[in-house]
């Protein structure tokens, strides 16, 4: 049982009793795990034993589950553990708190959260781009072991995730919660608008090139941009690409 301080963002480790900050996921003294992804609504980290999410107030709903084939964390290489958070079947790394969502699970998460935003009117400001810089490191897919693509989820979320188009998406610690915030803030609709503008801009350039009898050199680079848009959409479980057909 955690004992929260009355006026501070601190708690006590249930294993050794040492004080820990409220945003810590592990005890700095004994290494005991302090928090896990347990919120079925926003997929935020919750302190072990907490009943309600500190991010959105939803009741905790987390159940450990059996896994079939052994999958390993693409960063830590430890075995990923099966977990059901709400109705979502995920794989979780107990060491780095990363989350693996297969294509079907991510598609359902995106659809459910966007529907919630539409019904409840939960629009807020879109997440801003993080100023953190890190060395790019490509990591292998837990299923096929091929290096995954690093993409800006939906091309405008400012959350860079690792994607294997055929198998799923890897979210580092707290990235899935940030994606949910992005969707609830209307991010998917903004991504659609941006993609439509990209398509219309490319079409205008192609038409102008045809009317001018050439000028293809100035149009060709846009195809690379178009590919980047398509890859960003794939990271969002192919939602935008299908809806724009």
N, C-alpha and C positions, 0 to 999 in steps of 0.2 A: 504494500500500500504506500502510495506516495504521500508525503506531507508537504503541501504547498505553503510557502511563506505568505503571510497576510499582505505584505506590501512590496514584494519583490518577485522578479521572474526567476525563482529558484525552486528546486525540488531536491529530494534526497534519494540517492540510489538505494533500491530495495535490497541490494546484495551486501554493500559495505557501509551504507549510511552516509557516504560523502555527499556534500552539496554539489549540485550540478545546475547549469543554466537551463532555462525552460526550452531552449532551442537545440539542446544537445541530444543526440541520438544514442550516444554511448557514454558510460561513466569514464572520466579521464583517469580515475584511480584504479579500478579493477577491470574495466573493459566490458562490464555488463551492458546489455542492450536496454535502452531506456524508452525507445519509441519505435513504432512500426506503422506502415500504411494500413489504416483501419477505417477510414471514412469512406462510406459507399457513395457519397455525394460528390465530394471534391477531390478524393484520393489524397488527402493531406496526411502527414505523419501525426500520430496520436500517441501520447504517453501510455505505456502499458498500465492497464487498470482504469484508464479514463473512460467515461461513458459517453462523452460528447466531444465532437471535434472543436478544437479551439479556433479553427479557420472559419467554419460555416455553421457550427452548432448542430450538425447532424449526429444522430446516434451511431455509435460504433457498430460495425457489422463485419467481422473478420473471422474466417474459419480456415484453419490449415487443411490442405487437401493432398491427396496422393498424386504423384506424377508418374507418367509412363516412362518414356525414354529419358535417360539422364541428360539434362541440359546444364551447361556450365556458364557462369557469369563471364561475359566477354571482357570484363576488366580484371576481376579477381581470380577467375578460373575455379572458384569453388562451386559446388553443386547448387543449382537454383532450386528453391523450395516452392511447392505449389501452394497457392493461397486463393481463396474466394473472398473478394471484397464486395459486399452487396451481391450483385448478380454477375460480377465480372471474374472470370477465371484468369489468373495472372501467375507469373513466375517471379520470385523475388530473391534477391541476393541478401543474405543476412549480414554480410560484411560491409557492403557499400550502400545498401538500401536502394539499389537500382531495380527497375521493374521491366520485365519483358511482357509485351502484349502481342498476341498473334493477330493476324489480319482481321479475323472475325470479331475478336474481343474489342479491338480498337474501334472498329466500325460501329459496334453497338454503343460503346462509350460515347463516341462523337455524336451519334444520332440521338441518344437519350439526353445528352446535355444540351444540344441545340434545341430540342423540343421543349425542355424545361425552360430555357431562356425565352422562347417564343410565348409559352403559356403564362409564365410568371412575370415576364417583363423585367428580367434580371440584368438589363444592360448597364454596364459600368464603363469606365475608361479602359481602353485596351492596354495590356501590359507594355511597358516601355522596354527598349532594348537594354540589355545588361551591359555594363561597362567592363565586365570581367574579361580579361584576355587569357587564353590558355593555348598551350602547344597542341596543335591538331594531332590527334592520334586515332587512326582508323582501327576499328575493332571488329572481330569476326561475329557472324550470325551464330547464335547458340544452336541453330538447327543444321545449317549446311556448312558452317565454318568459313564461308566466303566473307571477305571484307565488305562491310556495309557502307552505304552512302551516308554522308553527313549532310543533312538538309535543314533548312529553315522550315519548320512545320507550317504547311499551308502557305508558305512563301512570305508571310508577313507577321508571324507570331513572335519573332525574335527569340524563339526557343529552338536551339539546334539539337536535333535528335539523330539517332543512328538507325537507318532503315534498310531492311532486306525486303524488297518489294514482294517477293514470293512467300515470305514467312512471318514477318512482323516488324515491330519497332522496339528499340531499346531506349528507355528513359532513365537517365541518371537521377540521382536523388532529388526529389521534389519537382522534377520536370513534368510529370504527369499532372500534378496539381496545377502547375502553371498553364498547361495546355487547356485544362478544364476552365480555368479563369478566362483564358483567351476566347474559348467557344461561347461562354456565357456572356461575354462582353460584346458579342456580335461579330467575332473575328472571322467566322466562316463566311458570313455574308459579305464582309469587306474583301475577303479573298476572292469571292466570286466576281465582285465588281472589278477588282484589279485584273483578274484574268480576262474578263470581257473586254476591258480597255486594251489589254495587250493584244488580243485577237483582232480587235477593230483597228488598232494602230498598224499591225502587220498587214492587214488586208488593204489599208489605204496605201501603204508603201508598195505593195505588189501591184495594185491598180495603177499607181503613178509610174511604176517601172514599165508596165505594159504600154501605157499611153506614150511614154517617152521613147519607146523602142529599144530599151536597154536599161542601163543603170543598175544592173543586178549586183554589182559589187557593193553598192551601198545598202542593199536589202539583205544580202546573205548573212551578215553578222546577227541579224535579228533572230535567225533560226536557233542560234545558241541560247538566246534569252528565252525563246519559246520552250526549249528543252528544259531550262531551269524551272519555268513555271510548271511544266508537266510533272517534274520530279517533286516539287513542293506539294503538288496536289496528291501524288502517290503517298507521301508521308501522312496525309490526312485520310488514309484509307480509301483513296480513289473517289471520295465523295464529290468533290467539285467537278471532276472530269465527267462523271456520270450525269450529274444534274445539268450540265451545260450542253448535253447532247440534244 
